[in-house]
Amino acid sequence: MKLVPLEDRVILRQIAAEEKTKGGIILTSAAQEKPQIYEVVAANTGSVTVDGKDVKISVKPGDRVITGKYTGTQVKVDEDELTIVKQSDILAIVQ
């Protein structure tokens, strides 16, 4: 199945959590904090506001982004856990 985001929405895949700390301590899966860094899987071209202004999407597939901690809608597609967010929920692009 393939997801296509509508309007100003973006589909993200969460990047795996680090298993070691910088000091070399190995973390169990329960101790790992979910990272807020995602990879963009798909993005629409944008939308039009009520007053007729174009809203362009500023991210593209493959970009790494940071979102708010509890933003988006989680969906599971073919054993793949994805998050759908509005572009305004993306805080930064990681370069």
C-alpha positions as CSV (number, residue, x, y, z in Angstrom):
1,M,0.0,0.0,0.0
2,K,1.2,3.5,-0.8
3,L,0.3,6.7,1.2
4,V,0.0,10.0,-0.6
5,P,-0.2,13.0,1.8
6,L,-2.9,15.6,1.1
7,E,-2.6,19.4,1.3
8,D,0.3,20.6,3.5
9,R,0.9,17.2,5.2
10,V,4.1,15.2,5.3
11,I,4.7,11.5,6.0
12,L,7.7,10.7,8.3
13,R,9.5,7.6,9.4
14,Q,11.2,7.7,12.8
15,I,15.0,7.2,12.9
16,A,16.2,4.4,15.2
17,A,17.2,5.4,18.7
18,E,20.8,5.3,19.8
19,E,21.8,2.1,21.6
20,K,24.9,3.5,23.2
21,T,25.5,6.7,25.1
22,K,28.5,8.9,24.2
23,G,30.3,7.4,27.2
24,G,29.9,3.8,25.8
25,I,27.0,2.6,28.1
26,I,24.7,0.3,26.3
27,L,21.0,1.2,26.8
28,T,18.1,-1.3,27.0
29,S,15.2,-0.6,24.7
30,A,13.1,0.5,27.8
31,A,15.7,3.1,28.7
32,Q,16.0,4.5,25.2
33,E,14.2,7.8,24.7
34,K,12.3,8.1,21.4
35,P,14.2,10.5,19.2
36,Q,12.3,13.4,17.6
37,I,14.3,13.1,14.4
38,Y,12.5,11.7,11.4
39,E,13.1,11.0,7.8
40,V,10.7,12.5,5.2
41,V,9.1,9.6,3.3
42,A,6.6,11.7,1.2
43,A,5.4,15.2,0.9
44,N,2.7,16.9,-1.1
45,T,3.4,19.9,-3.2
46,G,1.4,22.3,-0.9
47,S,-2.0,23.8,-0.6
48,V,-4.0,27.0,-1.0
49,T,-5.3,29.0,2.0
50,V,-8.8,30.3,2.3
51,D,-7.7,33.7,1.0
52,G,-6.0,32.2,-2.1
53,K,-2.4,32.2,-1.1
54,D,-0.2,29.2,-2.0
55,V,1.5,27.3,0.8
56,K,4.6,25.5,-0.6
57,I,6.1,22.5,1.1
58,S,9.7,23.2,2.1
59,V,10.8,19.6,2.7
60,K,11.4,16.7,0.3
61,P,11.7,13.0,0.6
62,G,15.0,12.0,2.2
63,D,15.3,15.1,4.4
64,R,15.9,14.6,8.1
65,V,13.6,16.8,10.3
66,I,12.8,17.5,13.9
67,T,9.2,17.6,15.1
68,G,7.5,18.4,18.4
69,K,7.4,15.5,20.9
70,Y,3.6,14.6,20.6
71,T,2.7,15.8,17.1
72,G,1.3,13.9,14.3
73,T,-0.8,10.8,13.7
74,Q,0.8,7.4,13.9
75,V,-0.2,4.8,11.2
76,K,1.1,1.3,10.4
77,V,1.4,0.4,6.7
78,D,2.9,-2.9,5.7
79,E,4.8,-3.4,9.0
80,D,6.2,0.2,8.6
81,E,5.3,2.7,11.4
82,L,4.8,6.1,9.9
83,T,3.8,9.5,11.3
84,I,1.6,12.0,9.3
85,V,2.2,15.7,10.3
86,K,1.3,19.1,9.0
87,Q,4.3,21.1,7.7
88,S,3.8,23.6,10.5
89,D,4.5,20.8,13.0
90,I,8.1,20.4,11.6
91,L,10.4,22.5,13.7
92,A,13.7,22.2,11.7
93,I,15.6,20.4,9.0
94,V,18.7,18.5,10.2
95,Q,21.7,19.1,7.9
